[in-house]
């Protein structure tokens, strides 16, 4: 989940599409880079625990929350 950004998450459709990854670069530290292949940018189902953890968390952008 490192590299996942809020803009990559679609809460309405309960899915996300990772387009970045975190890599460690020598002498720089952690950097955000594009995924290596386009096939890595698959649309994936959003785990419910992710949405529950987000709902009501301070400092996290407002958006829809769902209940099962």
C-alpha positions as CSV (number, residue, x, y, z in Angstrom):
1,X,0.0,0.0,0.0
2,X,3.0,2.3,0.1
3,X,2.6,4.7,-2.8
4,X,-1.2,4.6,-2.8
5,X,-2.6,8.1,-2.8
6,X,-6.2,9.3,-2.0
7,X,-6.6,10.3,-5.7
8,X,-6.1,6.6,-6.6
9,X,-9.1,5.5,-4.5
10,X,-12.7,5.5,-5.8
11,X,-14.8,5.1,-2.6
12,X,-18.1,5.3,-4.5
13,X,-17.3,2.2,-6.7
14,X,-15.2,0.6,-3.9
15,X,-12.1,0.2,-6.0
16,X,-8.6,1.6,-6.3
17,X,-5.9,1.7,-9.0
18,X,-2.3,1.9,-7.9
19,X,-0.1,3.9,-10.3
20,X,2.8,4.7,-8.0
21,X,5.2,2.8,-5.8
22,X,7.7,3.8,-3.1
23,X,11.3,3.0,-3.8
24,X,14.4,3.6,-1.8
25,X,17.1,5.5,-3.7
26,X,20.7,5.5,-2.4
27,X,21.6,9.0,-1.1
28,X,18.0,10.3,-1.5
29,X,15.8,8.1,0.6
30,X,12.2,7.1,-0.2
31,X,10.8,8.3,-3.5
32,X,7.5,7.9,-5.3
33,X,7.9,6.4,-8.8
34,X,5.6,5.1,-11.5
35,X,4.9,1.4,-11.5
36,X,7.2,-0.5,-13.9
37,X,4.5,-1.8,-16.3
38,X,1.1,-0.7,-17.4
39,X,-0.4,-4.1,-16.5
40,X,0.5,-3.3,-12.9
41,X,-2.0,-0.5,-13.0
42,X,-5.0,-2.8,-12.5
43,X,-8.3,-1.7,-11.0
44,X,-8.6,-3.6,-7.7
45,X,-11.5,-4.0,-5.2
46,X,-11.2,-1.8,-2.2
47,X,-11.0,-3.8,1.0
48,X,-13.8,-2.8,3.4
49,X,-11.3,-2.4,6.3
50,X,-9.6,0.4,4.3
51,X,-12.8,2.4,4.0
52,X,-13.6,1.9,7.7
53,X,-10.2,3.0,8.8
54,X,-10.6,6.2,6.7
55,X,-14.0,7.2,8.0
56,X,-13.8,9.7,10.7
57,X,-10.0,9.9,10.7
58,X,-8.7,13.4,11.4
59,X,-6.6,15.0,8.6
60,X,-8.0,12.7,5.9
61,X,-10.0,14.3,3.0
62,X,-13.7,14.1,3.4
63,X,-15.7,11.7,1.3
64,X,-18.4,9.0,1.3
65,X,-18.2,6.3,3.9
66,X,-20.2,3.1,3.6
67,X,-21.6,0.5,6.1
68,X,-22.2,-3.2,5.4
